Amino acid sequence: MTDDIRNNISRQQAEAAVRTLLQWAGDDPTREGLLDTPRRVARAYEEWFGGYTLDADAYMARTFEEVGGYDEMVVLRDIEYESHCEHHMAPIIGKVHVGYLPAGKVVGISKLARVVEAYAKRFQVQEKMTAQIADCIQRALQPRGVGVVVVGAHECMTTRGVHKRGVSMVTSKMLGSFREDARTRSEFLKLIEMPGGR
């Protein structure tokens, strides 16, 4: 990604599109307060949608096998994320909880957070993002099981349409023993303090 061209669209074209939307919304893009808005929006898009330039699988490429025989659950909870709904381009803000049962190798915990970031910083549907995170961990580690739970507040529902605040959506993807063994799934849910974990 460069400052001038991104996906065959120039920065000038992107900024012109923002000016068009400002005018379509009913404002004057040439007034003082909005003069720099197109530039700011283009820079914000580079940050908000940086996930398109990230390779989640590459983050998981370096694994460790010297774990002293550790074969119990590894859980990283409360990974904060910011994404955008692909239907209305509105923010989705929440947390991701990830767990897996290693089968001989583990990965650095920061890499799990980076996988979340790589998928969150794209236009998303929460269900798809949940599956993408779980599938990436499964591909890289080939563990005995993977569990991913995503909690998100969708601004497309709180700031428009039905206008309901304080609502969060919960999605999960369970693979291997997390799907097949109720005790494993329950332990994971208990560790992340979700209802249903006993």
C-alpha positions as a Markdown table, in Angstrom:
| # | Residue | x | y | z |
|---|---|---|---|---|
| 1 | Met | 0.0 | 0.0 | 0.0 |
| 2 | Thr | 1.3 | 3.4 | -0.9 |
| 3 | Asp | 0.0 | 6.9 | -0.1 |
| 4 | Asp | -1.0 | 7.4 | -3.7 |
| 5 | Ile | -2.5 | 4.1 | -5.0 |
| 6 | Arg | -4.4 | 1.5 | -3.1 |
| 7 | Asn | -6.2 | -1.3 | -5.0 |
| 8 | Asn | -5.8 | 0.7 | -8.3 |
| 9 | Ile | -7.7 | 3.7 | -6.7 |
| 10 | Ser | -5.8 | 6.9 | -6.3 |
| 11 | Arg | -5.9 | 8.9 | -3.1 |
| 12 | Gln | -7.4 | 11.8 | -5.1 |
| 13 | Gln | -10.2 | 9.5 | -6.3 |
| 14 | Ala | -10.9 | 8.3 | -2.8 |
| 15 | Glu | -11.0 | 11.9 | -1.5 |
| 16 | Ala | -13.3 | 13.0 | -4.3 |
| 17 | Ala | -15.7 | 10.2 | -3.4 |
| 18 | Val | -15.8 | 11.5 | 0.2 |
| 19 | Arg | -16.5 | 15.0 | -1.1 |
| 20 | Thr | -19.4 | 13.6 | -3.2 |
| 21 | Leu | -20.8 | 11.9 | -0.1 |
| 22 | Leu | -20.5 | 15.1 | 2.0 |
| 23 | Gln | -22.4 | 17.0 | -0.7 |
| 24 | Trp | -25.0 | 14.3 | -1.1 |
| 25 | Ala | -25.6 | 14.3 | 2.7 |
| 26 | Gly | -26.5 | 18.0 | 2.3 |
| 27 | Asp | -23.3 | 19.8 | 3.4 |
| 28 | Asp | -20.8 | 22.0 | 1.6 |
| 29 | Pro | -17.4 | 20.1 | 1.2 |
| 30 | Thr | -15.7 | 23.4 | 0.5 |
| 31 | Arg | -16.5 | 25.0 | 3.9 |
| 32 | Glu | -13.7 | 25.4 | 6.3 |
| 33 | Gly | -14.7 | 22.7 | 8.7 |
| 34 | Leu | -14.9 | 20.1 | 5.9 |
| 35 | Leu | -11.9 | 21.0 | 3.8 |
| 36 | Asp | -9.6 | 18.4 | 5.3 |
| 37 | Thr | -12.2 | 15.8 | 5.9 |
| 38 | Pro | -11.7 | 13.9 | 2.7 |
| 39 | Arg | -7.9 | 13.5 | 3.5 |
| 40 | Arg | -8.7 | 12.5 | 7.1 |
| 41 | Val | -11.3 | 9.9 | 5.9 |
| 42 | Ala | -8.9 | 8.4 | 3.4 |
| 43 | Arg | -6.2 | 8.0 | 6.2 |
| 44 | Ala | -8.8 | 6.6 | 8.6 |
| 45 | Tyr | -9.8 | 4.0 | 5.9 |
| 46 | Glu | -6.1 | 2.9 | 5.7 |
| 47 | Glu | -6.2 | 2.2 | 9.4 |
| 48 | Trp | -9.7 | 0.8 | 9.7 |
| 49 | Phe | -9.2 | -1.6 | 6.8 |
| 50 | Gly | -5.6 | -2.5 | 7.2 |
| 51 | Gly | -6.6 | -6.1 | 7.5 |
| 52 | Tyr | -6.7 | -6.4 | 3.7 |
| 53 | Thr | -2.9 | -6.0 | 3.7 |
| 54 | Leu | -2.3 | -8.5 | 6.5 |
| 55 | Asp | -1.8 | -12.3 | 6.1 |
| 56 | Ala | -3.3 | -14.0 | 9.1 |
| 57 | Asp | -1.7 | -17.3 | 8.2 |
| 58 | Ala | 1.7 | -15.8 | 8.1 |
| 59 | Tyr | 1.3 | -14.7 | 11.8 |
| 60 | Met | 0.7 | -18.3 | 12.7 |
| 61 | Ala | 3.6 | -19.7 | 10.8 |
| 62 | Arg | 6.1 | -19.7 | 13.7 |
| 63 | Thr | 5.1 | -22.3 | 16.3 |
| 64 | Phe | 6.9 | -23.8 | 19.3 |
| 65 | Glu | 7.1 | -27.5 | 20.0 |
| 66 | Glu | 9.2 | -27.3 | 23.2 |
| 67 | Val | 6.3 | -27.1 | 25.6 |
| 68 | Gly | 7.3 | -29.7 | 28.2 |
| 69 | Gly | 4.5 | -32.0 | 27.3 |
| 70 | Tyr | 1.8 | -29.3 | 27.9 |
| 71 | Asp | -1.5 | -30.5 | 26.4 |
| 72 | Glu | -4.1 | -28.6 | 28.3 |
| 73 | Met | -6.3 | -25.8 | 27.0 |
| 74 | Val | -4.7 | -22.5 | 26.0 |
| 75 | Val | -7.1 | -19.6 | 26.2 |
| 76 | Leu | -6.7 | -16.0 | 25.3 |
| 77 | Arg | -9.7 | -14.0 | 26.3 |
| 78 | Asp | -11.0 | -10.4 | 26.0 |
| 79 | Ile | -9.1 | -9.5 | 22.8 |
| 80 | Glu | -10.6 | -6.2 | 21.9 |
| 81 | Tyr | -11.5 | -5.6 | 18.2 |
| 82 | Glu | -12.9 | -2.9 | 16.0 |
| 83 | Ser | -14.5 | -3.9 | 12.7 |
| 84 | His | -17.0 | -2.5 | 10.2 |
| 85 | Cys | -20.3 | -4.1 | 9.1 |
| 86 | Glu | -20.1 | -4.9 | 5.4 |
| 87 | His | -23.8 | -4.0 | 5.0 |
| 88 | His | -23.8 | -0.4 | 6.3 |
| 89 | Met | -20.1 | 0.3 | 6.8 |
| 90 | Ala | -20.9 | 1.0 | 10.5 |
| 91 | Pro | -18.6 | 0.1 | 13.3 |
| 92 | Ile | -18.7 | -3.3 | 15.2 |
| 93 | Ile | -16.9 | -3.1 | 18.5 |
| 94 | Gly | -16.3 | -6.0 | 20.9 |
| 95 | Lys | -14.1 | -8.8 | 22.2 |
| 96 | Val | -12.9 | -12.1 | 21.0 |
| 97 | His | -12.1 | -15.2 | 23.1 |
| 98 | Val | -9.9 | -17.9 | 21.6 |
| 99 | Gly | -9.0 | -21.3 | 23.0 |
| 100 | Tyr | -7.3 | -24.4 | 21.6 |
| 101 | Leu | -6.1 | -27.8 | 22.8 |
| 102 | Pro | -2.5 | -28.2 | 21.5 |
| 103 | Ala | -1.4 | -31.3 | 19.7 |
| 104 | Gly | 2.4 | -30.9 | 20.1 |
| 105 | Lys | 2.8 | -27.3 | 19.2 |
| 106 | Val | 1.7 | -23.8 | 20.4 |
| 107 | Val | 1.9 | -20.3 | 19.1 |
| 108 | Gly | 2.9 | -17.0 | 20.8 |
| 109 | Ile | -0.2 | -15.4 | 22.3 |
| 110 | Ser | 0.4 | -12.1 | 20.5 |
| 111 | Lys | 0.0 | -14.0 | 17.2 |
| 112 | Leu | -3.6 | -15.0 | 18.2 |
| 113 | Ala | -4.4 | -11.3 | 18.8 |
| 114 | Arg | -2.8 | -10.4 | 15.4 |
| 115 | Val | -5.0 | -13.0 | 13.7 |
| 116 | Val | -8.1 | -11.3 | 15.2 |
| 117 | Glu | -6.8 | -7.9 | 14.0 |
| 118 | Ala | -6.1 | -9.2 | 10.5 |
| 119 | Tyr | -9.7 | -10.4 | 10.1 |
| 120 | Ala | -11.4 | -7.6 | 12.1 |
| 121 | Lys | -9.9 | -4.8 | 10.1 |
| 122 | Arg | -12.0 | -5.6 | 7.0 |
| 123 | Phe | -15.6 | -5.2 | 6.1 |
| 124 | Gln | -17.1 | -8.0 | 8.0 |
| 125 | Val | -20.1 | -10.1 | 9.0 |
| 126 | Gln | -19.5 | -11.3 | 12.6 |
| 127 | Glu | -20.4 | -14.9 | 11.8 |
| 128 | Lys | -17.8 | -15.0 | 9.0 |
| 129 | Met | -15.1 | -13.3 | 11.1 |
| 130 | Thr | -15.7 | -15.9 | 13.9 |
| 131 | Ala | -15.2 | -18.8 | 11.4 |
| 132 | Gln | -12.2 | -17.2 | 9.8 |
| 133 | Ile | -10.4 | -16.9 | 13.1 |
| 134 | Ala | -11.1 | -20.5 | 14.1 |
| 135 | Asp | -10.2 | -21.9 | 10.7 |
| 136 | Cys | -6.9 | -20.0 | 10.7 |
| 137 | Ile | -5.9 | -21.4 | 14.1 |
| 138 | Gln | -7.0 | -24.9 | 12.9 |
| 139 | Arg | -4.9 | -24.7 | 9.7 |
| 140 | Ala | -1.8 | -23.5 | 11.5 |
| 141 | Leu | -1.7 | -25.6 | 14.6 |
| 142 | Gln | -3.7 | -28.7 | 13.8 |
| 143 | Pro | -4.8 | -28.8 | 17.4 |
| 144 | Arg | -7.2 | -31.3 | 19.0 |
| 145 | Gly | -9.8 | -28.6 | 19.2 |
| 146 | Val | -10.4 | -24.9 | 18.7 |
| 147 | Gly | -13.0 | -22.6 | 20.2 |
| 148 | Val | -13.7 | -19.0 | 19.3 |
| 149 | Val | -16.4 | -16.8 | 20.8 |
| 150 | Val | -17.0 | -13.3 | 19.5 |
| 151 | Val | -19.1 | -10.6 | 21.2 |
| 152 | Gly | -19.9 | -7.5 | 19.3 |
| 153 | Ala | -22.0 | -4.3 | 19.5 |
| 154 | His | -23.2 | -3.4 | 16.0 |
| 155 | Glu | -23.6 | 0.3 | 15.4 |
| 156 | Cys | -25.7 | -0.4 | 12.3 |
| 157 | Met | -28.4 | -1.5 | 14.8 |
| 158 | Thr | -27.8 | 1.2 | 17.4 |
| 159 | Thr | -27.5 | 4.3 | 15.3 |
| 160 | Arg | -29.9 | 3.5 | 12.5 |
| 161 | Gly | -32.8 | 1.2 | 11.7 |
| 162 | Val | -34.2 | -0.3 | 14.9 |
| 163 | His | -32.1 | 2.0 | 17.2 |
| 164 | Lys | -31.5 | -0.4 | 20.0 |
| 165 | Arg | -28.6 | 0.3 | 22.4 |
| 166 | Gly | -27.0 | -2.0 | 24.8 |
| 167 | Val | -27.5 | -5.1 | 22.6 |
| 168 | Ser | -24.6 | -7.4 | 21.8 |
| 169 | Met | -24.3 | -10.3 | 19.4 |
| 170 | Val | -22.5 | -13.5 | 20.4 |
| 171 | Thr | -21.2 | -15.9 | 17.8 |
| 172 | Ser | -19.1 | -19.0 | 18.3 |
| 173 | Lys | -17.2 | -21.6 | 16.2 |
| 174 | Met | -16.2 | -24.8 | 17.8 |
| 175 | Leu | -13.9 | -27.3 | 16.1 |
| 176 | Gly | -12.6 | -30.8 | 17.1 |
| 177 | Ser | -13.0 | -31.6 | 20.7 |
| 178 | Phe | -14.6 | -28.2 | 21.5 |
| 179 | Arg | -17.5 | -29.3 | 19.2 |
| 180 | Glu | -17.6 | -33.0 | 20.0 |
| 181 | Asp | -16.9 | -33.0 | 23.8 |
| 182 | Ala | -19.4 | -31.2 | 26.0 |
| 183 | Arg | -16.9 | -31.1 | 28.9 |
| 184 | Thr | -14.2 | -29.4 | 26.8 |
| 185 | Arg | -16.7 | -26.9 | 25.5 |
| 186 | Ser | -18.0 | -26.2 | 29.0 |
| 187 | Glu | -14.5 | -25.8 | 30.4 |
| 188 | Phe | -13.7 | -23.2 | 27.6 |
| 189 | Leu | -17.0 | -21.3 | 28.3 |
| 190 | Lys | -16.2 | -21.3 | 32.0 |
| 191 | Leu | -12.7 | -20.0 | 31.4 |
| 192 | Ile | -14.0 | -17.1 | 29.3 |
| 193 | Glu | -16.9 | -16.6 | 31.8 |
| 194 | Met | -19.7 | -17.1 | 29.3 |
| 195 | Pro | -23.1 | -18.5 | 30.3 |
| 196 | Gly | -23.3 | -22.2 | 29.8 |
| 197 | Gly | -19.9 | -22.9 | 31.3 |
| 198 | Arg | -20.3 | -25.0 | 34.5 |
